[in-house]
Amino acid sequence: MAAHASDQSPDAPRTATVVLPTYGVEPAIGTVVRDLAVASYALGARGIALDVLLLDGGDHARRAREVADDLGVELRCVPGPEAGAGAAFRDGMRLAVEAGVDLVITMDPNGRHDATQIPLLVDELIRRRCHVVIGSRWTRGSGTPGLSPGRWFLGRAANVTFRWVTGTPRIRDATTSFRVARREVVEGLGH
């Protein structure tokens, strides 16, 4: 049974923003926005309003806005920084925190992260009372469509190294950008 806004505790999230830097993803952006519409609908049934902050680094806003308007997705577009996607993630997280949202969601706009899984990640964050939930590529039943064998091996090696160096064996995918975090955590990063 889905929780309604009136059923939620006072500290339950009510708003979420997806930070979506778009650099060289024209073929995938329409599909990603359609999947975000599915996530928005599912979260809305849980009493959580979802919007998308698109940091446009390659003239993708027009296509994304067309799809968003057709599907009723709240989409805000701002120019992405010239420094690239990493700087855009940082700027987007700062803007989301300044807007006062409860949850900040990051994901790649290239179609490799399944935006329809966002409600499940949010459910886990709430159920487990976590501060951050990672959408891992390396857990049973997950995957990354279109990932080359070389990138797959590099990603696995990077994560094994991270776990060994940091002593955090339970973090299976530290290198993915598919995450849901409470605003307080993002504020603490000091952008």
C-alpha positions as CSV (number, residue, x, y, z in Angstrom):
1,M,0.0,0.0,0.0
2,A,1.4,3.4,-1.0
3,A,1.9,6.0,1.6
4,H,0.0,9.3,1.0
5,A,1.3,12.7,2.0
6,S,-1.0,12.8,5.0
7,D,0.3,9.4,6.2
8,Q,4.0,10.5,6.1
9,S,6.0,11.5,9.2
10,P,7.0,15.1,9.5
11,D,10.6,14.2,8.4
12,A,9.5,12.1,5.4
13,P,10.6,13.5,2.1
14,R,8.0,15.5,0.1
15,T,10.2,16.9,-2.7
16,A,12.9,15.6,-4.9
17,T,15.0,17.0,-7.7
18,V,16.8,14.9,-10.3
19,V,20.1,16.6,-11.3
20,L,20.6,15.8,-15.0
21,P,23.7,17.2,-16.7
22,T,23.4,16.7,-20.5
23,Y,26.6,16.5,-22.4
24,G,26.6,14.6,-25.7
25,V,23.4,12.5,-25.0
26,E,21.0,13.7,-27.7
27,P,20.0,10.1,-28.7
28,A,19.0,9.1,-25.2
29,I,17.5,12.3,-23.7
30,G,13.9,11.7,-24.9
31,T,13.9,8.2,-23.4
32,V,15.4,9.3,-20.1
33,V,12.8,12.1,-19.7
34,R,10.0,9.6,-20.5
35,D,11.4,7.3,-17.8
36,L,11.5,10.2,-15.4
37,A,7.8,10.8,-16.1
38,V,7.2,7.2,-14.9
39,A,9.3,7.9,-11.8
40,S,7.5,11.2,-11.2
41,Y,4.1,9.5,-11.3
42,A,5.1,6.7,-8.9
43,L,6.6,9.2,-6.5
44,G,3.6,11.4,-6.7
45,A,1.5,8.4,-5.5
46,R,3.8,8.3,-2.5
47,G,3.3,12.0,-1.8
48,I,6.7,13.1,-3.2
49,A,6.8,15.7,-5.9
50,L,9.7,15.2,-8.4
51,D,11.2,17.7,-10.7
52,V,14.1,17.6,-13.1
53,L,16.9,20.1,-13.2
54,L,18.6,19.8,-16.6
55,L,22.0,21.4,-16.9
56,D,22.3,21.7,-20.6
57,G,25.7,21.2,-21.9
58,G,24.9,20.5,-25.5
59,D,21.6,22.0,-26.8
60,H,19.5,19.1,-25.4
61,A,17.0,21.3,-23.6
62,R,14.7,21.7,-26.6
63,R,14.2,17.9,-27.1
64,A,14.0,17.3,-23.3
65,R,11.4,20.1,-22.9
66,E,9.2,18.7,-25.8
67,V,9.0,15.3,-24.1
68,A,8.6,16.7,-20.7
69,D,5.7,19.0,-21.8
70,D,4.0,16.1,-23.5
71,L,4.2,14.0,-20.3
72,G,3.7,16.6,-17.7
73,V,7.2,16.4,-16.2
74,E,8.3,19.5,-14.3
75,L,11.6,20.3,-16.1
76,R,13.8,23.3,-15.3
77,C,16.7,24.0,-17.8
78,V,19.8,26.0,-17.0
79,P,22.9,26.3,-19.1
80,G,25.5,23.7,-18.0
81,P,29.0,24.9,-17.1
82,E,31.7,24.7,-19.8
83,A,33.8,22.7,-17.4
84,G,31.7,19.6,-18.2
85,A,29.4,17.1,-16.5
86,G,31.3,16.9,-13.2
87,A,31.0,20.7,-12.7
88,A,27.4,20.4,-13.8
89,F,26.6,17.8,-11.1
90,R,28.2,20.1,-8.5
91,D,26.2,23.2,-9.7
92,G,23.0,21.2,-10.0
93,M,23.3,19.8,-6.4
94,R,24.0,23.4,-5.2
95,L,20.8,24.6,-7.0
96,A,18.7,21.8,-5.6
97,V,19.9,22.5,-2.0
98,E,19.2,26.2,-2.5
99,A,15.7,25.3,-3.7
100,G,15.2,23.4,-0.4
101,V,14.2,20.0,-1.8
102,D,14.3,17.1,0.6
103,L,16.0,14.6,-1.8
104,V,18.7,15.2,-4.4
105,I,18.9,12.5,-7.1
106,T,21.8,12.2,-9.5
107,M,22.0,10.1,-12.6
108,D,23.6,10.0,-16.0
109,P,21.4,11.1,-18.9
110,N,22.8,8.6,-21.4
111,G,20.2,5.9,-20.8
112,R,22.5,3.6,-18.7
113,H,20.7,4.4,-15.5
114,D,17.0,3.3,-15.3
115,A,15.1,6.3,-14.1
116,T,12.1,4.1,-13.4
117,Q,14.0,2.6,-10.5
118,I,14.1,5.9,-8.7
119,P,11.0,5.2,-6.6
120,L,12.5,1.9,-5.5
121,L,15.7,3.7,-4.4
122,V,13.6,6.3,-2.5
123,D,11.6,3.5,-0.9
124,E,14.8,1.9,0.3
125,L,16.1,5.2,1.7
126,I,12.9,5.7,3.7
127,R,12.5,2.1,4.8
128,R,16.1,1.8,6.0
129,R,16.3,5.4,7.3
130,C,19.4,5.9,5.2
131,H,21.0,9.2,4.2
132,V,22.2,7.9,0.8
133,V,21.1,5.0,-1.5
134,I,23.2,4.0,-4.4
135,G,21.8,2.5,-7.6
136,S,24.5,-0.2,-8.0
137,R,25.4,-1.8,-11.3
138,W,27.1,-4.7,-9.5
139,T,24.2,-6.2,-7.4
140,R,22.3,-9.3,-8.5
141,G,19.6,-8.5,-11.1
142,S,21.1,-5.1,-12.1
143,G,23.2,-4.1,-15.1
144,T,24.3,-1.3,-17.3
145,P,23.1,-1.6,-20.9
146,G,25.7,-0.6,-23.5
147,L,28.7,-0.8,-21.2
148,S,31.7,-2.1,-23.1
149,P,33.7,-5.0,-21.6
150,G,36.7,-2.7,-21.0
151,R,34.5,-0.2,-19.1
152,W,32.9,-3.0,-17.2
153,F,36.3,-4.3,-16.0
154,L,37.5,-0.8,-15.2
155,G,34.4,-0.2,-13.1
156,R,34.7,-3.4,-11.2
157,A,38.4,-2.9,-10.5
158,A,37.8,0.7,-9.3
159,N,35.1,-0.5,-6.9
160,V,37.2,-3.3,-5.5
161,T,40.0,-0.9,-5.0
162,F,37.7,1.6,-3.3
163,R,36.4,-1.0,-0.9
164,W,39.8,-2.2,-0.1
165,V,41.4,1.3,0.4
166,T,38.4,2.7,2.4
167,G,37.5,-0.4,4.4
168,T,33.9,-0.2,3.3
169,P,33.0,-3.7,1.9
170,R,29.3,-3.0,1.9
171,I,29.5,-0.2,-0.7
172,R,29.3,-2.2,-4.0
173,D,29.3,0.7,-6.5
174,A,31.1,3.8,-5.3
175,T,31.8,5.0,-8.8
176,T,28.2,5.3,-10.1
177,S,26.4,8.6,-10.3
178,F,23.0,7.0,-9.7
179,R,22.2,8.0,-6.2
180,V,19.5,9.4,-4.0
181,A,20.7,11.5,-1.1
182,R,19.0,13.6,1.6
183,R,19.5,17.3,1.3
184,E,21.5,17.4,4.6
185,V,24.1,15.1,3.1
186,V,24.5,17.2,-0.1
187,E,24.8,20.3,2.0
188,G,27.6,18.7,4.0
189,L,29.6,18.2,0.8
190,G,30.4,21.9,0.7
191,H,30.0,22.0,-3.1
